[in-house]
Amino acid sequence: MVLSSLIFLYVFLPVVLAAYYIVPQKWKNPCLLLASLVFYGWGEPVYILLLLASVILNYFIGIAVQKQRENENVKHPKGWLLAGILVNLLMLLFYKYFDLFARTLALIPALSAIKPLELALPLGISFYTFRGMSYQIDIYRGDSDAEHNFLRYSTYATLFPHMTAGPIVRYRDVAGQLAARPKNAEQFAEGVRRFTIGLAKKVLVANNLAKLWDAYSTAAASELTTVGAWIGLCAFSLEIYFDFSGYSDMAIGAAKMFGFDFKENFDYPYISASVTEFWRRWHISLGSWFRDYVYIPLGGNRKGKNRQLLNIAIVWALTGFWHGASWNFMLWGLYYAAFLIIEKLWLLKRLEKAPRFVSHLYAIVVCFSGWILFQISDLAACGQYYKTMFGFGSGGGYAATDGFYLKTFALVFLIAALGCTPLFAKLFHRLPKKVQSVLCPVLIVLTLVLCTGYLVDATYNPFIYFRRF
């Protein structure tokens, strides 16, 4: 099930909210657990057993990790932790990456008999395996205690707002909320507002920009112009931001309706003045996960400059590969590693001294250009798109269709460009409180009506990250 679907908006969510607020306090977690399993099973009935197996294994391994940590006489205190990490990684590697490795190894004549299994990717497996690993590592470090109440842990592990596409919510951040969540009308209202903003980002902006990107990404190399390549690039760069940040807003908003507070996942990344700043603002939960559980354990910046640069390269190769089972994602990660290393060595200080618009333009060009490597898995087609972008394509510099698309999508581009900044939020918060209290519900209703109209006639609605995670 998709958070931006009509069945979720007008059937699933109202029914679950009604049931949740009717049942006594002790039944609220069971209510959410059941709803989350229905939510997941709606789209992935085959893999619901895999999800449950992951929940059960991580629950019992977490308890074992704590017992081992507290026992000073244990000779191998990391035994259960390593077992837990191994189980999660093997699950992820098998379902997500086996076919990629099989196809790659089959290129070697002696290994040509290896065949891909063509298994469907279990929805959200990248997210729930990472949550399981962070849970166990935090217990081992003493940052969190193991949850002995299976119902609470399984509610956390399957909670539908963050189940399939993040953000990566750590157990320690919501442990207290799992035990008790008092009713809060203001939090519920904020959840509705936040959910609606995310819905508008997805349905009104991202879905429309997807149509433009599809037009250019499927164009023949002989028809794609340099101007067209840049229009397509801008369309996808804005689409993926509004698609993924929209989902994060919807997840955070839905969680608030049920009394949970999730941490922010985006902080206007396209206003950044460096690649380093961009990745502090984009997919914050993933960046902090790799920092805390990979970069720092590798030594971070504590073992000299050369080791730090190597650690950056390793982390970003893994970050890229986490995003999808294709080699272009690893190259995408290494692309960012190169720029982050260059900034670390000398460029960042110069960017800080340069005029803001210069450093901002640099960050936008680098980050936007990287999305081509992210989205086009065929490396030959990817290279051809880059060639056209920089004036070496066969389609020429400009075509009449480019002007047509610019005029047609001008309003969407303008809204998207302004929506990437804090401008709308700042303007709204400058209004008197009384005006805000009246205007906010009116805007929510109008947005829901408009989004519903779009969804009734929608031909494209899946979230980008659903296809890879």
KAQUI-V346005 format. One record per backbone hydrogen bond with DSSP energy under -1.0 kcal/mol. NH is the residue of the N-H (numbers start at 0). CO is the residue of the C=O. E is the energy in kcal/mol with one decimal. If there is no record, write none. Layout:
<<NH:CO:E> <NH:CO:E>>
//
This chain:
<<4:1:-1.9> <8:4:-2.4> <9:5:-2.7> <10:6:-1.1> <11:6:-2.7> <12:7:-2.8> <14:10:-2.0> <15:11:-2.6> <16:12:-2.7> <17:13:-2.4> <18:14:-2.5> <19:15:-2.8> <20:16:-2.2> <22:18:-2.3> <26:23:-1.6> <27:24:-1.6> <30:26:-2.0> <31:27:-2.3> <32:28:-2.7> <33:29:-2.6> <34:30:-2.3> <35:31:-2.6> <36:32:-2.1> <37:33:-2.1> <38:34:-2.6> <39:35:-2.6> <40:36:-2.9> <41:37:-1.7> <43:39:-2.2> <50:46:-2.0> <51:47:-2.3> <52:48:-2.4> <53:49:-2.3> <54:50:-2.3> <55:51:-2.6> <56:52:-2.5> <57:53:-2.4> <58:54:-2.1> <59:55:-2.3> <60:56:-2.6> <61:57:-2.0> <62:58:-1.6> <63:59:-2.1> <64:60:-2.7> <65:61:-1.9> <66:62:-2.2> <67:63:-2.3> <68:64:-2.3> <69:65:-2.2> <73:70:-1.3> <78:75:-2.0> <81:77:-3.1> <82:78:-2.0> <83:79:-2.5> <84:80:-2.6> <85:81:-2.5> <86:82:-2.5> <87:83:-2.1> <88:84:-2.6> <89:85:-2.8> <90:86:-2.0> <91:87:-2.2> <92:88:-3.3> <93:89:-2.6> <94:90:-2.0> <95:91:-2.3> <96:92:-1.5> <100:96:-2.4> <101:97:-2.8> <102:98:-2.6> <103:99:-2.1> <104:100:-2.9> <105:101:-2.1> <106:103:-1.1> <107:104:-1.9> <110:107:-2.2> <111:108:-1.3> <113:110:-1.9> <124:121:-1.7> <125:468:-1.9> <127:123:-2.5> <128:124:-1.9> <130:126:-2.2> <131:127:-1.6> <132:128:-2.1> <133:129:-2.4> <134:130:-2.1> <135:131:-1.8> <136:132:-2.5> <137:133:-2.4> <138:134:-1.6> <139:135:-2.3> <140:136:-2.4> <142:137:-2.0> <143:137:-1.3> <152:148:-2.2> <153:149:-2.8> <154:150:-1.9> <155:151:-2.3> <156:152:-2.8> <157:153:-1.5> <158:154:-1.1> <161:158:-1.0> <168:166:-1.2> <172:169:-1.1> <173:170:-1.5> <174:170:-1.1> <177:173:-1.8> <178:174:-1.0> <179:175:-1.6> <187:183:-2.2> <188:184:-2.6> <189:185:-2.5> <190:186:-2.2> <191:187:-2.2> <192:188:-2.3> <193:189:-2.8> <194:190:-2.7> <195:191:-2.3> <196:192:-2.1> <197:193:-2.1> <198:194:-2.4> <199:195:-2.5> <200:196:-2.4> <201:197:-2.2> <202:198:-3.0> <203:199:-1.6> <204:199:-1.1> <205:200:-2.9> <206:201:-2.3> <208:204:-2.4> <209:205:-2.0> <211:207:-1.0> <212:208:-2.4> <213:209:-2.5> <214:210:-1.6> <215:211:-1.6> <216:212:-3.2> <217:213:-1.5> <222:219:-1.8> <223:219:-1.4> <225:395:-1.9> <226:396:-2.1> <228:224:-2.5> <229:225:-1.7> <230:226:-2.3> <231:227:-2.8> <232:228:-2.2> <233:229:-2.5> <234:230:-2.4> <235:231:-2.5> <236:232:-2.6> <237:233:-2.2> <238:234:-2.4> <239:235:-3.0> <240:236:-1.2> <241:237:-2.5> <242:238:-2.8> <243:239:-2.4> <244:240:-2.7> <246:242:-1.8> <247:243:-2.4> <248:244:-2.4> <249:245:-2.2> <250:246:-3.0> <251:247:-2.8> <252:248:-2.7> <253:249:-2.9> <254:250:-2.3> <255:251:-2.0> <256:252:-1.6> <258:255:-1.7> <259:254:-2.7> <266:280:-1.9> <270:267:-1.6> <271:268:-1.6> <277:273:-2.1> <278:274:-2.1> <279:276:-1.0> <280:277:-1.0> <281:277:-1.6> <283:264:-2.5> <286:282:-2.2> <287:283:-2.6> <288:284:-1.4> <289:285:-2.4> <290:286:-1.9> <291:287:-2.6> <292:288:-2.5> <293:289:-1.5> <294:289:-3.0> <295:290:-2.5> <297:293:-1.9> <298:295:-1.5> <299:294:-2.4> <301:298:-2.8> <307:303:-1.9> <308:304:-2.4> <309:305:-2.1> <310:306:-2.5> <311:307:-2.2> <312:308:-2.1> <313:309:-2.5> <314:310:-2.7> <315:311:-2.4> <316:312:-2.0> <317:313:-2.3> <318:314:-2.5> <319:315:-2.3> <320:316:-2.2> <321:317:-2.3> <323:320:-1.1> <325:323:-1.7> <328:325:-1.5> <330:326:-1.9> <331:327:-2.1> <332:328:-2.3> <333:329:-2.5> <334:330:-2.3> <335:331:-1.7> <336:332:-2.1> <337:333:-2.4> <338:334:-1.5> <339:335:-2.8> <340:336:-2.4> <341:337:-2.4> <342:338:-2.6> <343:339:-2.3> <344:340:-2.3> <345:341:-2.3> <346:341:-2.1> <347:342:-1.8> <350:346:-2.4> <351:347:-2.0> <353:349:-1.3> <358:354:-1.9> <359:355:-2.5> <360:356:-2.1> <361:357:-2.2> <362:358:-2.1> <363:359:-2.5> <364:360:-2.5> <365:361:-2.4> <366:362:-2.7> <367:363:-2.9> <368:364:-2.2> <369:365:-1.6> <370:367:-1.3> <371:368:-1.0> <373:369:-1.4> <374:370:-2.5> <375:371:-2.5> <381:377:-2.7> <382:378:-2.6> <383:379:-2.1> <384:380:-2.1> <385:381:-2.2> <386:382:-2.3> <387:383:-2.2> <388:384:-2.4> <389:385:-1.7> <390:387:-1.8> <391:386:-3.3> <401:398:-1.1> <402:398:-1.1> <403:399:-2.0> <404:400:-2.6> <405:401:-2.3> <406:402:-2.2> <407:403:-2.6> <408:404:-2.6> <412:408:-2.7> <413:409:-2.4> <414:410:-2.6> <415:411:-2.7> <416:412:-2.9> <417:413:-2.3> <418:414:-2.5> <419:415:-1.0> <420:417:-1.5> <425:421:-2.6> <426:422:-2.6> <427:423:-2.3> <428:424:-2.3> <430:427:-1.3> <435:431:-2.4> <436:432:-2.5> <437:433:-1.1> <438:434:-3.2> <439:435:-2.7> <441:437:-1.1> <442:438:-2.7> <443:439:-2.3> <444:440:-2.3> <445:441:-2.5> <446:442:-2.7> <447:443:-2.4> <448:444:-2.4> <449:445:-2.6> <450:446:-3.0> <451:447:-2.3> <452:448:-2.1> <453:449:-1.9> <454:450:-2.7> <455:451:-2.2> <457:454:-1.1> <465:462:-1.2> <466:463:-1.3> <467:464:-1.1> <468:464:-1.4>>
//
